[in-house]
Amino acid sequence: MLLRPRADDYTTRHPTAADVLLLVEVADSSLAYDRGPKLAQYARHGVPEVWIVELVDRVAEVCRQPGPQGYAIRESVAEVELVPALVPNLRIDISTLLEA
């Protein structure tokens, strides 16, 4: 997770969905669960952006705009570098997550 900065570095309480800028799941055998119940839960709680990095297909599914029915935007991308919507000056090389 990439969280909003806090002065106490979350030592006084655990982060909530409102604190999350980006949540990344790296999925192999858990892909069906990550795409299904887990992703639905994140959307219901308002996690703004989730990336599911698929180890088998070597792609990332980018999910944005959460709501009660799930994420309005879901797209599979094969780019090596991705940019979180809430942190546009940050580039994350997903190939580092795919290395064995």
C-alpha positions in Angstrom: 0.0 0.0 0.0 1.0 3.5 -0.7 -0.5 5.7 2.1 -1.1 9.3 2.7 1.7 10.8 4.8 0.9 11.2 8.5 3.0 12.8 11.2 2.8 9.7 13.4 3.6 7.3 10.5 0.5 5.3 11.6 1.9 4.3 14.9 -1.2 5.4 16.8 -3.8 3.7 14.5 -3.9 1.4 11.5 -4.6 3.0 8.1 -8.1 3.0 6.8 -9.3 3.0 3.2 -9.3 6.8 3.3 -5.6 6.7 3.9 -4.8 4.6 0.9 -3.5 6.2 -2.3 -2.7 2.9 -4.0 -3.1 -0.7 -3.1 -1.1 -3.3 -5.1 -1.9 -7.0 -5.0 0.6 -9.5 -6.5 -1.4 -12.5 -7.6 -0.6 -16.0 -8.7 -2.7 -18.7 -7.2 -4.9 -16.1 -5.5 -5.9 -14.3 -8.7 -9.6 -15.4 -8.6 -10.0 -14.3 -5.0 -8.1 -11.0 -5.6 -10.2 -10.1 -8.6 -13.4 -11.2 -7.0 -14.3 -10.9 -3.3 -11.2 -8.9 -2.3 -11.5 -6.3 -5.1 -15.2 -5.9 -4.4 -14.4 -5.2 -0.7 -11.8 -2.6 -1.6 -14.3 -0.9 -3.9 -17.1 -0.9 -1.3 -14.7 0.7 1.2 -13.6 3.4 -1.3 -10.0 2.4 -1.9 -9.3 4.7 -4.8 -6.9 2.6 -6.9 -6.0 -1.0 -6.9 -3.4 -2.7 -9.2 -3.5 -6.5 -9.5 -0.2 -7.6 -10.8 -0.7 -11.0 -12.5 2.4 -13.1 -12.3 1.2 -15.7 -14.9 0.2 -13.3 -17.6 2.8 -10.7 -16.6 0.3 -7.8 -16.8 -1.3 -5.5 -14.3 -5.0 -4.9 -14.0 -5.6 -1.2 -13.0 -8.8 -0.5 -11.1 -10.0 3.0 -10.5 -13.2 4.9 -9.5 -14.6 2.6 -6.7 -18.3 2.4 -5.9 -20.8 0.0 -4.3 -21.0 -2.1 -7.5 -17.2 -2.3 -8.0 -14.6 -0.3 -9.9 -15.9 1.8 -12.8 -12.6 1.6 -14.6 -10.8 -1.7 -15.0 -8.1 -2.2 -17.6 -5.3 -4.6 -18.2 -2.0 -3.0 -19.1 1.3 -4.5 -20.1 3.4 -1.3 -19.6 6.4 -1.7 -17.4 5.9 1.7 -15.8 2.6 2.7 -14.2 1.6 6.0 -12.6 -0.9 6.1 -9.6 -3.7 8.6 -10.3 -3.3 10.2 -6.8 0.5 10.5 -7.1 1.1 11.5 -10.7 4.8 12.4 -10.2 5.5 8.8 -9.1 6.4 6.1 -11.6 6.4 2.5 -10.5 8.2 -0.2 -12.6 6.0 -3.2 -12.3 8.6 -5.5 -13.8 10.4 -5.5 -10.4 7.3 -7.1 -9.0 7.3 -9.8 -11.7 10.9 -10.9 -11.3 11.4 -14.3 -9.9 
